[in-house]
Amino acid sequence: MTTILAAIDDSAAAHPVLATALALAPILDARVLAVHVADADIQGGTASETAQSMNVTLRRVGGDPFEQIRQMANEDEVVAVVLGARARPAGRRPAGHLALALAGAITRPLVIVPPDAQPPRRIARVLIAMKGTPRSARELVQIIQLGAAAELDLVVVHVDDEDTIPAFSDQAQYDTQDYANEFLTRYCKGAPEARLVLRVGLAVDEILATADEVDPDMLAIGWAHGLDPERARVAREIVARSHVPVLVAAIKDPAT
C-alpha cells in the first residue's frame, strides 16, 4: 500500500500535520505513517502522544532531520510528504528552514502545514495557483487530474501582471470568457468542472486574496528547484503567509 509520510516533532504543530495527512489519505488511497526524527533514547512527548491519539503509526529515527526525511521521501511506496511550516503560530510567520529545504530537494508532492491550520476531516476544495504565463503548468496537471478523479471542487487562480495580461477588445467580457475557456481547455484537461479565477497584480497578494475568498482546504502551487532563491520566491512567500496547508509540486526547470 502507498504511504503518506507525516513528519512531526514535539510541538503543537504535530496535530495539524497529522490531521492534514489523514484528510489527504483517501484522495491518494494511502496510509499515513508518522516519523519523528529525534534522539533514539527520547521517549514520550507530544509527537508520540499525538500519533497515538490519532491512531497513526509512529516511526522514530535518529540523525539529521533533512537527510532522514529526504531519504524516506524517496522510498517507492511514499506518494507524498506532509510536515509543518514552523513550530509556533505566533510571530512574523516565517517558514521554517526544514520545510523550505525539503521543498527544494524532493520530487514527491510536499504539503506544508501552518501551525494554526484547522484541517477538515476530508479535503473538498483545492485552490491551484498559476502565476504569470503558465509555462510550468505541466507540473500541476497531475494534481488537477487527481483532484478531478476524487471529485474535488477545483478552483484555479491565474495571475497576470501588466506584461502578461492579454489585450482585450472593447467587448472585454466576451474576450475574457474566451480566454478563460481556452486556459481551462489547455491546462485543466480532465477537470471539466474546474473554475478559473483571473486576477491582475502581484502574484502572492492576489493568490492569497483568492484563498480568502474561496476558502479552500488546501492551496497548490509549483516550486522551482535550483540554487537561485528567486526562482521560488512566490512559493516561499505563500508558504510563509498562508493559513491553509500548501501543496508544492516540484518544478525542475520552469524555463522549458
Secondary structure, 3 states (H helix, E strand, C coil): CEEEEEECCCCCCHHHHHHHHHHHHHHHCEEEEEEEECCCCCCCHHHHHHHHHCCCEEEEECCCHHHHHHHHHCCCCEEEEEEECCCCCCCCCCCCHHHHHHHCCCCCCEEEECCCCCCCCCCCEEEEEEECCCCCCHHHHHHHHHHHHCCCEEEEEEEECCCCCCCCCCCHHHHHHHHHHHHHHHHCCCCCCCEEEEEECCHHHHHHHHHHHHCCCEEEEEEECCCCHHHHHHHHHHHHHCCCCEEEEEECCCCC
